[in-house]
């Protein structure tokens, strides 16, 4: 099933907003439907936020933490199947020795994200030692 240009634009827009940090908040929120859900693992275990306001608060919390703020996210591949998008990505930062690699699953309708499930496949090694996991 082909991926539409609108779907590609939504996915790329989300990653662009992520890379902007807190300055990308309004751009990020404009991509989510009011009743959307987002599940992400950035605190070590998957956490689900339901509704645009909860997603906004989670986005602010993630970017307010002490972490790398010079993220460069590359979309490596987008596939579509059964109305969902599977997006493979790579994230680099000056704080990482090795990149973070993940797969996200999007449900996009009418140009908005209705469901997003983020999965980190490979956590990065950090400069100075250590890793996230």
C-alpha positions in Angstrom: 0.0 0.0 0.0 1.6 3.3 -1.0 2.2 6.1 1.5 0.5 9.4 0.5 2.4 12.7 0.4 0.1 13.9 3.2 1.1 11.0 5.4 4.8 11.6 4.7 4.3 15.3 5.5 2.7 14.5 8.9 5.4 12.0 9.8 8.2 14.4 8.8 6.4 17.3 10.5 6.4 15.4 13.8 10.1 14.6 13.6 10.9 18.1 12.6 8.9 19.4 15.7 10.7 16.9 17.9 14.1 18.2 16.8 13.0 21.8 17.7 12.6 20.9 21.3 10.2 23.1 23.3 10.1 25.6 20.4 8.4 22.9 18.4 5.4 22.4 20.8 2.8 24.2 18.7 4.0 22.6 15.5 3.8 19.2 17.2 0.4 19.7 18.7 -1.1 20.8 15.4 -0.4 17.3 14.1 -2.4 15.4 16.7 -6.2 14.9 16.7 -8.0 16.0 19.9 -8.5 12.4 21.1 -5.2 11.0 20.0 -3.1 8.6 22.0 0.7 8.5 22.1 2.7 5.7 23.7 6.5 6.3 24.2 9.3 4.6 26.1 11.6 7.5 27.0 11.4 6.9 30.7 12.4 3.3 30.3 8.9 1.8 30.2 6.1 2.5 27.8 3.8 5.4 28.9 0.6 6.3 27.2 -0.8 9.8 27.0 -4.4 10.2 25.9 -5.8 13.4 24.4 -3.9 16.4 22.9 -3.5 18.1 26.3 -1.9 15.0 27.9 0.4 14.6 24.8 1.4 18.3 25.1 2.2 17.8 28.8 4.3 14.7 28.1 6.1 16.5 25.3 7.0 19.4 27.6 8.1 17.0 30.3 10.4 15.1 28.0 12.0 18.2 26.7 12.3 19.7 30.2 14.4 16.8 31.4 18.2 16.8 31.3 18.9 15.1 28.0 20.4 15.8 24.6 18.7 18.7 23.0 20.6 18.6 19.6 18.7 15.6 18.2 18.9 14.9 14.5 16.2 12.4 13.5 16.3 10.8 10.1 13.3 8.9 8.7 14.9 5.8 7.1 11.7 4.1 5.8 8.0 4.5 5.8 5.6 1.6 5.0 1.8 1.5 5.0 -0.4 -1.5 5.8 -4.0 -1.8 6.9 -4.4 1.9 7.5 -1.2 2.3 9.6 2.2 3.6 8.9 5.4 1.9 10.1 8.2 4.3 10.3 11.9 3.3 10.9 14.1 6.1 12.2 17.6 6.9 13.4 18.4 9.6 16.0 21.8 11.1 16.4 23.1 13.6 19.0 26.5 15.0 20.1 25.7 13.3 23.4 25.5 9.8 21.7 28.4 7.6 20.8 26.0 5.3 19.0 22.6 6.4 17.5 19.2 5.6 18.9 17.2 3.5 16.4 13.4 3.1 16.5 10.2 2.1 14.9 7.0 4.1 15.3 3.5 3.1 14.3 1.2 5.9 13.3 -2.5 6.0 12.5 -3.1 9.1 10.4 -6.5 10.2 9.3 -7.5 13.5 7.6 -3.9 14.8 8.0 -3.8 14.3 11.8 -2.2 11.7 14.1 -4.8 9.6 15.9 -2.5 7.1 17.4 1.3 7.0 17.8 3.2 4.1 19.3 7.0 4.8 19.6 9.4 1.9 20.1 13.2 2.2 20.7 14.9 -0.8 19.1 18.4 0.3 20.0 19.2 2.7 22.9 22.2 4.9 22.4 25.5 4.7 24.2 26.2 8.1 25.7 29.5 10.1 25.5 31.2 9.5 28.8 29.7 6.1 29.2 26.4 4.6 30.1 23.2 4.0 28.1 19.5 4.8 28.6 18.3 1.3 29.2 
